[in-house]
Amino acid sequence: MTLNREQILREMGLGPVWKLRTALVEKVAAAEPLREVVKVIAAAPPSAAMAWDELAVAVAACRQCRLCEARKQAVLGVGDVNADWLFVGEGPGAEEDQRGEPFIGQAGKLLDNMLAAIGLKRGQDVYIANAVKCRPPENRTPAPEEIAACRPYLVRQIELIQPKLIVALGRPAAQTLLQSEIKIAAARGKLHDYHGIPLIVTYHPAYLLRTLADKAKAWEDLCFMRRTMAAQKGG
């Protein structure tokens, strides 16, 4: 059976959500039968024309690297899409992979406590994302080719959010954003730059759960973040 554009979008649960007739939408409209739609989306890297809805569909259907093979679902991110604060971690863990939201295990609870310490709350002027959107097997560190395949999605998220400050949680996130080799001990406490946006590097909450001695340093980083944001807002 041949499906027209409207039927294809309804089958995908998108209905009238996609308003812009971007190149991706045009390809979806032309794809026959429906099973070819997923191939079209998965093969299309994110572009400057992608809105949130299109980006979410592209990430959910992505097969650009082998991480897609074992995932339950891709995890795009969560929070305020107009946030001033953007926190970027490494990748989903088992619980995140199951529920489709980043930082919801013990590391997530610690991150929430860290946010609260500087007057922030998940979902309120805060967006949380990861360097890779699919869970690496056994929660291993993402491979360089996996990070490279997923990086365009993170880049587009930053373009859409336009945060005033980016916080890289851990080495993989920092290296993904800064595109260079990073050592946390040397990178923290300094103001880095991501295409004109201030960027601060700190420890990943999962690391802090294993290394309690560095929690004091993380607190210093949180205070540095707060001062930086105040300066960004002119306060």
C-alpha positions as CSV (number, residue, x, y, z in Angstrom):
1,M,0.0,0.0,0.0
2,T,1.3,3.5,-0.9
3,L,1.0,6.1,1.8
4,N,0.8,9.8,1.2
5,R,2.7,12.4,3.2
6,E,-0.1,13.0,5.8
7,Q,-0.6,9.3,6.4
8,I,3.1,8.7,6.8
9,L,3.3,11.5,9.4
10,R,0.3,10.1,11.3
11,E,1.8,6.7,11.3
12,M,4.9,8.1,12.9
13,G,2.9,9.9,15.5
14,L,3.9,13.3,14.2
15,G,0.6,14.5,12.7
16,P,0.5,18.2,12.1
17,V,3.7,18.9,14.3
18,W,6.1,19.3,11.4
19,K,5.2,22.6,9.9
20,L,8.4,23.4,7.9
21,R,8.9,21.7,4.6
22,T,12.6,21.2,5.0
23,A,14.6,18.9,2.8
24,L,14.2,16.1,5.4
25,V,10.4,16.5,5.3
26,E,10.4,16.4,1.6
27,K,12.4,13.1,1.6
28,V,10.0,11.7,4.2
29,A,7.0,12.6,2.1
30,A,8.6,10.9,-0.9
31,A,9.5,7.7,0.9
32,E,7.5,4.6,0.0
33,P,6.6,2.4,1.7
34,L,6.6,3.5,5.4
35,R,9.6,1.3,6.4
36,E,11.7,3.4,4.1
37,V,10.9,6.6,6.1
38,V,13.1,5.5,9.0
39,K,16.0,4.8,6.6
40,V,15.6,8.3,5.2
41,I,15.6,10.0,8.6
42,A,18.5,7.9,9.9
43,A,20.6,8.7,7.0
44,A,20.0,12.5,7.3
45,P,22.4,14.3,9.6
46,P,21.0,17.3,11.5
47,S,21.1,20.6,9.7
48,A,20.6,24.2,10.6
49,A,17.0,23.9,9.4
50,M,16.1,21.2,11.9
51,A,13.6,22.3,14.6
52,W,13.2,20.4,17.9
53,D,10.6,18.0,16.6
54,E,12.6,17.1,13.6
55,L,15.7,16.7,15.7
56,A,13.9,14.4,18.1
57,V,12.8,12.2,15.2
58,A,16.2,12.1,13.7
59,V,17.9,11.1,17.0
60,A,15.2,8.4,17.7
61,A,15.8,6.8,14.2
62,C,19.6,7.4,14.1
63,R,21.8,4.5,13.0
64,Q,25.0,6.4,12.4
65,C,27.1,4.3,14.7
66,R,26.9,0.9,16.4
67,L,25.5,2.2,19.7
68,C,22.1,2.0,18.1
69,E,22.3,-1.8,18.0
70,A,21.8,-2.4,21.8
71,R,19.8,0.7,22.8
72,K,16.3,0.6,24.1
73,Q,15.8,4.2,23.1
74,A,17.9,7.2,22.2
75,V,18.0,9.9,24.8
76,L,17.9,13.4,23.3
77,G,17.9,15.5,26.5
78,V,15.5,17.1,29.0
79,G,14.7,20.5,30.3
80,D,13.9,24.1,29.2
81,V,14.7,24.5,25.5
82,N,15.2,28.2,26.1
83,A,17.5,27.7,29.1
84,D,20.5,29.9,30.0
85,W,22.2,26.9,31.5
86,L,23.2,23.9,29.5
87,F,24.8,20.9,31.2
88,V,26.4,18.2,29.0
89,G,27.3,14.7,30.3
90,E,28.8,11.7,28.6
91,G,26.0,9.3,27.6
92,P,22.9,7.4,28.9
93,G,23.3,4.7,31.5
94,A,21.0,1.6,31.9
95,E,18.2,3.5,33.7
96,E,18.4,6.4,31.3
97,D,18.2,4.1,28.4
98,Q,15.1,2.5,29.9
99,R,13.3,5.7,30.7
100,G,14.5,8.0,28.0
101,E,15.8,10.8,30.2
102,P,19.4,11.7,31.1
103,F,20.8,11.7,34.7
104,I,18.0,9.9,36.6
105,G,20.1,7.4,38.6
106,Q,22.4,8.1,41.6
107,A,24.5,10.4,39.4
108,G,21.3,12.3,38.5
109,K,20.4,12.8,42.1
110,L,23.8,14.2,42.8
111,L,23.5,16.5,39.8
112,D,20.1,17.7,41.1
113,N,21.8,18.5,44.4
114,M,24.6,20.3,42.7
115,L,22.0,22.4,40.8
116,A,20.1,23.1,44.0
117,A,23.4,24.3,45.6
118,I,23.5,27.2,43.2
119,G,19.8,27.9,43.1
120,L,18.9,25.9,40.1
121,K,16.4,23.2,39.4
122,R,16.1,20.6,36.6
123,G,13.8,21.9,33.9
124,Q,13.8,25.5,35.1
125,D,16.2,27.5,33.0
126,V,18.3,24.4,32.8
127,Y,18.7,21.9,29.9
128,I,20.6,18.6,30.3
129,A,22.0,16.6,27.4
130,N,24.8,14.1,26.7
131,A,27.6,13.8,24.2
132,V,26.1,10.6,22.8
133,K,22.4,9.9,22.8
134,C,22.6,6.1,23.0
135,R,23.9,4.0,25.9
136,P,27.4,2.6,25.4
137,P,27.4,-1.2,26.3
138,E,28.3,-1.8,30.0
139,N,28.4,2.0,30.4
140,R,31.9,2.2,28.8
141,T,33.3,5.5,27.6
142,P,32.0,6.3,24.1
143,A,34.5,5.6,21.3
144,P,35.8,8.6,19.3
145,E,33.8,7.5,16.2
146,E,30.6,7.2,18.3
147,I,31.1,10.7,19.7
148,A,31.9,12.1,16.2
149,A,28.7,10.5,14.8
150,C,26.5,12.0,17.5
151,R,28.2,15.4,17.8
152,P,26.0,17.1,15.1
153,Y,23.0,16.4,17.2
154,L,24.5,18.2,20.2
155,V,25.7,21.0,18.1
156,R,22.2,21.5,16.8
157,Q,20.8,21.4,20.3
158,I,23.2,24.2,21.3
159,E,22.1,26.2,18.3
160,L,18.5,25.8,19.3
161,I,18.9,26.5,23.0
162,Q,21.4,29.4,22.7
163,P,22.5,29.1,26.3
164,K,24.4,31.7,28.2
165,L,26.7,29.1,29.8
166,I,27.7,25.5,28.9
167,V,28.9,23.2,31.6
168,A,30.8,20.1,30.5
169,L,30.4,17.3,33.0
170,G,33.5,15.0,32.6
171,R,36.2,14.5,30.1
172,P,34.2,13.0,27.1
173,A,31.8,15.9,27.2
174,A,34.6,18.5,27.4
175,Q,36.5,16.9,24.5
176,T,33.3,16.6,22.4
177,L,32.6,20.3,22.9
178,L,36.1,21.7,22.7
179,Q,37.4,19.3,20.1
180,S,40.7,18.8,21.8
181,E,42.3,16.5,24.4
182,I,41.3,17.5,27.9
183,K,42.4,16.7,31.4
184,I,39.8,17.7,33.9
185,A,42.4,18.7,36.5
186,A,44.0,21.1,34.1
187,A,40.8,22.3,32.4
188,R,38.6,23.1,35.5
189,G,38.7,26.5,37.0
190,K,39.2,28.2,33.7
191,L,36.7,29.8,31.3
192,H,36.7,28.1,27.9
193,D,34.9,29.1,24.7
194,Y,32.4,27.3,22.6
195,H,31.7,29.5,19.5
196,G,31.3,32.6,21.7
197,I,29.5,30.8,24.5
198,P,31.4,30.5,27.9
199,L,32.1,26.9,28.8
200,I,33.2,25.5,32.2
201,V,34.6,22.0,32.7
202,T,33.9,20.1,35.9
203,Y,33.7,16.5,37.1
204,H,31.0,14.2,36.1
205,P,28.6,13.4,39.0
206,A,29.3,9.6,38.6
207,Y,33.0,10.3,39.2
208,L,32.2,12.3,42.3
209,L,30.2,9.4,43.7
210,R,33.4,7.3,43.4
211,T,35.9,10.0,44.5
212,L,34.4,11.9,47.4
213,A,37.6,13.9,48.0
214,D,37.0,15.9,44.8
215,K,33.5,17.1,45.9
216,A,35.2,20.2,47.4
217,K,36.7,21.0,44.0
218,A,33.3,20.5,42.4
219,W,31.8,23.0,44.8
220,E,34.5,25.5,43.7
221,D,33.4,24.9,40.1
222,L,29.8,25.5,41.0
223,C,30.7,28.8,42.6
224,F,32.7,29.7,39.5
225,M,29.7,28.8,37.3
226,R,27.4,31.1,39.4
227,R,29.9,34.0,39.1
228,T,30.2,33.5,35.4
229,M,26.5,33.4,34.8
230,A,26.1,36.6,36.9
231,A,28.7,38.3,34.7
232,Q,26.9,37.1,31.6
233,K,23.6,38.6,32.8
234,G,25.4,41.8,33.9
235,G,24.7,41.2,37.6
